[in-house]
Amino acid sequence: MNISVNIFQTLIALGAVNGLIWCILLLMNKKTANVYLGLLVFVFALGGIKIILQEKIPHFNYSFPIPLLYQFAIGPLFYLYLKAALVKNYKHSVRSLLHFLPFILFDVLMFFILKRIGNIAQLEKCTFILDIAAFAFFSAYWILSIKTINRSNKDTGIDKGVIKWANQILFASGLIVFSWLIYIVWVIGFKAQIVFGILPYYPIYLIFSFCIYSIAILGYYKPQFGLMNIPSTEKKQLIPPAELELKKMQILNGIKEKELHHYDHISLRNLSQELNIPVNELSYIINSGFKVNFKDFINALRIQDLKDKLSIPDNAKFTILGLAYEVGFNSKASFYRAFKKQEGRTPAAFYKELQKN
């Protein structure tokens, strides 16, 4: 066994150790999103360990051909991580496990198939075909992640700082897609030959490492938007009950005076700046004082304004949707969903009853 290592092997080994540390930190958090991210970093760190073992121990790759990157698991873990972090009240379900079916088929089941292939050339050809398939698989999940972020961007209850953070993670994953494509072109174009003394996967794997571990760090230090979804009974009492009632009135008066809820893209951070109240304090008052999350709080104010406008006879010349846009809703779907959630009926049904009375 050769114990000497080059600079690339050293960096890969250090990256794997770094990944295992971040994996432990993320899994200790126990939130669903961080569990997905912790597992993503873990399987990638295992890939780094395998690279060192297969290069230092003769015949390791062919006597025990475990997957290099567990690459069919990376895409689903990345996508479910972002979805769990951005989608309100996301819960892991058995259905989520279907995303890992290709991982079972190609990363796990192929272990037994490849082990039976005695021809090394056939083995390398088969694994490279799987590399191409995994690239397409990850790219598909990258596109799904873009769609998830775009949907969240339209949600007025999500802070724009969170969207900015998600876009940074998306950029890092985009580098993975780009570098993965370069690797495939390199292997096909140069027939996997060593170029300038460098194996094809060395620089690509280092780019992968930088991106994956950057995502882990960004995820670990992500913006504290979770306050908006934590039940009030689970949060520390930041404000005494008597003062909380006073703060509630101050917030309502400040919002209505400036009509801040009529801004179609108002966020918790924007509102915090307008009212000159710290974000964590404002979030606590809305959650604990009004017993709702930020999105429902803003929508309730908009719906009340809409109902007031509908009760004015002179506004009968306007459509309900036109008035909804006027009070801050930015789409028909979000307006109808919010109205039915609060009132238990459609806007048209409410207006029809209003006219009768």
N, C-alpha and C positions, 0 to 999 in steps of 0.2 A: 504494500500500500504506500503510495506517494504522499508524504505529509507536507510537502512544500506547497505554498499557495501563491497565486498572482494577485495583482491589485483588484481585479474584477471579483475573484472568489472571496477576497477579504471583505469587499464592500457588500457583496450579496449575503455573506454570513452575518455581518454586523446588522444589515437590514432585517434579516430573519429574527435575530435576537430582539431588535427594536420592535418588530411587529408583534412578537409574543408578549412583550411588556404592555404595548398599547391594547392588545387583545384582552389581557387581564383587567386593565383599568376600565375598559368599555363594558365588559361583562359584569363587573362589580356594580355598575350603575343600575342594572336589571331592567331598565326601560326597554320596551320592545324594539324601538329603533336602534338603540345601542347594542342590543343582542345581535341583531342582523349585521351591524357594522363590525362588531367584535368577531363574529364568525367569518366575515369576509376577510378581515386582516389575518385571522388564524390560518385559513386555508392557503392564503397567499404566502404566509411565512413558511408553511410546510413545503411549498414549492421551492423556496430558497434553500431550505435544508436539503431537499432532494437533489438539487443541482450540485451542491458540494459533495454529497455522498456518491453520486454517480460518477463524478470526475475523479474522486480520490480512491474509491474502492472498485477494483476491476470487475467488470461484468455485473455491476449492481443493477444497472438499468434493464438488463435482459433477464437476469435471474429473478428480479422483483420489479416489474415494470409498472410501478404506481404512477398515476398521472403527474405530469410536471407541475401544472398550475391548478388542478381541479377546476379547469377553466369553464366548465359548463355550470359551475355553481356561482361564479363571480357575478354574472349578469343578474340573475334573480336576487341574490343577496343585496347587490347595489340598489336595484329597483325597489325592493321591499323596504330597504332602509330609508330611502327618500320618502316613500309613500307613508311609512309609519311616522316619520318626522313631520310631514306636512299635512296629512289628512286628519281632520278633527275626529277624535274618539276612535282612531283606528284600532282594530283588534285582530290579533293573529287568529286564523281559522285553519281547519284541516284543508280547506280548498287551496290555501296558500302553498301547501306542500306540492301541488301539481306543478308548480314552477320548477321544481327540482327533479322532475321525471327524466329530462335529458341528462342531468348529472348522474342519476342512478344508472341509466342505460349506457352512457358513453364514458363516464369517468370511473365508475365502480365496476359495472358488468364487463367493460372492455378489458379490465385488468386480467380477468380469467381467460378472455379470448387471446389477448396479446401474449400471455404466458405460454400458450400452446403453439405460438408461431416460432418455429425454430430458425427461420431465415431472417438474418439481421436486416437485410435490404427491404424485405417485406414489412418488417416491423417499423422501420423508419418511414416508409412510404405510408403505411396505415396511420401512424401517429401524426404525420404532417397533414393528411386529409382531415383528421379530427381537429387539427389546429385551425384549418380554414373554416370548418363547420362551427367551431367555437367562436371564431371571430365574428361570423354572421350572427350567431346567437347573442353574443354580447352587444353587438351593434343594434339589434332589435330592441333589447332592453334599454339601451341608451336612448333610443327614440321614445320609448314608453316613458322614460324618466323626464324627458323634455316636455311631453304632454302633461305629465303630472304637475310639473312646476308651472306651466302655463295656466292650468286650471286653478292652481293655488294663487297665482298672481291676480286672478279675477275675484278672489275672495276678499271682501273688505275686512274680514275678521283676522286676516293674517298680516303681521307687521312686514313692511317692505324690507326691513333689515334681515328678516328671515329669508325672504326671496333672494336677496343679494347673496346671503350665505349659501343658499341652495345652488345658485348660479355658479358660484366659485367651485363647488363640488362637481357640478356638471362640466365645467371647463376642464378640471383635472381628469375626469373620466373621458372627455373628448380627446385628450392627449393619449390616453390608453388606446382608443380606437385608431388614432393616426399612427402611433408607433407600432401597433399590432399589424397594421396594413403594410408598413415599411418592412417589417420582419418577413411577411409572406412574400412580398416582391423580391426581397433580398435572397431568400432561399430559392425562389424560382429562377430569378435572373442570374445568380452566381452559383446555382446548384449546391447551395449550402457550404460553399468553400470558405476557408478562412481568408479574410480580407485584411491586409495590413497587420497580420498576426492576431486578429480578433475574431472569435467565434461569433456567428450571426446573432445569437440570442443574448450575448453579454450586454451590449449597450441598450438593447430593447428592454431587457429585464430590469436594468437599472432605472430606466424611465418609468416602467411599471411600478417599481418599488417606490420611487419618489411620489408618484401620483397616489398610489394606494395608501401610503403612510401619511401623506398630506391630508387625504380625505379623513383618515382616522383622527388626526390632530384637530382638523376643522370640526369634525363631529363631536369630539370630546369637549371642545371649548365652544360649542354652538351657542347662538343667542338664546337667552332664557325666555323663550316664548311659552314654555310649558305652564307658567303660572295661569294662563288663560283657560286651561283645561283641567286644572286640579280642583277637585271638590272643596268647597270652603271648609268642611269639617276636617280636612287633612292639612290645612295651612296654619301656620303660626299666626296668632292674633297680633297684627301689626298696629291696629288702631282700636282703642276702647269703644264699646258700643255707643256711648253717648256722643262721642266725637265723630263716630262713623255716620250717624244720622245727619250731623251738621255738614260733614264732607259731601254726603250724597246730594244735599240741597245745593251746595256750592257748585258741584259738577253739573247738575241739571241746569242751573241758572246760567253757568258759563257757556254750556253747549247751545242752549236755546237763544241766548243773547247774540251769539255770533253765527248761529245756524250751522254749527260745525258738522252736524249729522247730515247736512244736505250735500256735503262733499262726497262725490261718488267713490273716491279712493281713500277715505279717511282710515287711518290705522291707529293702533294703540300708541305708537311712538309719536305720531303727528298730534294726536289729541293731548298727549302728555306735554308736548312743547307748547301747544296753544293755551293750555290751562295752567302751565307752570307747576305741574305736579309730577314727581318722580314716577317712572314707568311702573315699578313694582308696587308703589302705593296706589296708583290709579287702578291697576289690575286687581289689587286686593279689594278696593272699595266696590268695584263693579261686580266681582265674583261673590264677595261676602255680604255686601250691602244690598245689591239688587238681585242676588241669587241667579245670575245669568252669566254667560260668557260675553266677551266684547262684541262679537258679531250680532248676537241676539239682542244685546242692549241697544246698539245703534239702530238695528232694524225696527225695534219696538218704538223708538222715538220717531222714525220715519213713518211708520204705519199710523201712529197717532196723528201726525200732521196730515197724512193723506185722508184719514177719516174726518178730520176737521174741515178739510177742503171740500170733501164730498158732501158735507152737510150744508154747504153754502149754495143756494139755488143758482147764483150767477155762474158757478163753475160747471153747470150741467152741459155747457157747450163744449167742454173739454173731455177727452177720453180718460178713462181711469189710468191707462198706461202712461199717457202724457203727464198726468199729475204725479204718477209714481216716479217718473224720471225727474220731475221738478223737486221732489223731496229727497232725492239722493240715490235711488236705485239705478243701476247701470245696465240692467238687462231684464227682459221680460221673465225669463226663467227664474232668476234669483228673487224677483219681486213676488211672483206667484207662490214660490216655495216658502218664502218668509211669511207672507200674509196668511197662507193656509195653516202654517205651523202655529202662528199666534192666535188666529181667530177661529180655526177649525172649519173654515169654509172658504170658498173662492171669493175674490174681490167682487165678481159679478153678482154672486148670491148675496153678499153683504149689501151692495148698493141697491139691489132690488128690494130687500127688506127695508132699507133706509127710506126709499121712496114711498113705500106703503105707509110707513109711520109718519 
